[in-house]
């Protein structure tokens, strides 16, 4: 164990005595991440403000006076034009120079006022371009909103109070219709993103340093000197893996704290009620430690077979991409997983983290996940030790 401790202390000192390394590993990614979220939030807000301030260009055909007055009273921002040629108007909608066309039947008001049972119900046609933001907004506001209010206004003129033809109302006076556990809802919202973020943060935090610990020392020639010391090679392996695990764990905690602090940017300013019980905290902590151990073992193993840092990164990147894809799988899953899913490495960890946050995981599922992750990490460490003991591999 003394050899493991010596190697561990050596690697930790190499990181924490270098101020540039501390900044680049622990703080620079946070600054970049929060900066990107801030830019995305600002751009999306600017886009929403621009759409809201835009004056919609609306073409009208056979517009009745009653609707013209109704539209003016609604104070909707729009520039109304008469359709002279329908094909030209549709072309403008397609090109994005106009936003909406509303076509009323000829003699619309007369058809409405003289309507009798059995007559054809007048139809108002609207045309818009869903690929244009301005057009979609105009369609939702005018076609989906103003026209519906106009329909209700005309209907009330025909039958009097709309209550006379209402069979029932749905939630017209039901302020308590939403029944949910706020903590669980917040956990579900976070659980959708957390597994994917953990995958990125843990692996990315270990990747750069892990390749330098093995392939970097080979490239600099210090690995050969280390191998001839009295320290057992298994101790060298464990010391490096544990050091990498601690560093990636610290970086992931920092990144996650920054992500949770930046959650209002990601949720449009809405506050998420995120509450973790002591049991959930312990379960998440143990799972993160085991996952950091597994990822560190994967990175060290792949780096053993490389001569340079560049070559090691080439080997590690495909593994990183595979793990990213696996992390994505749990973001959009809705069905409950069966017990066999918790036997799949990496995927089981993402799945378990999601269900810990939503308070839906069973202890058997958690035990399988934790055990599989630790066992796989131990097996990979055994393979790394064998590789260290091979002169052919270490002389690559």
Beta strands, then each sheet from edge to edge (+ up, - down):
strand 1: 56-61
strand 2: 78-82
strand 3: 100-103
strand 4: 125-127
sheet 1: 2+ 1+ 3+ 4-
end
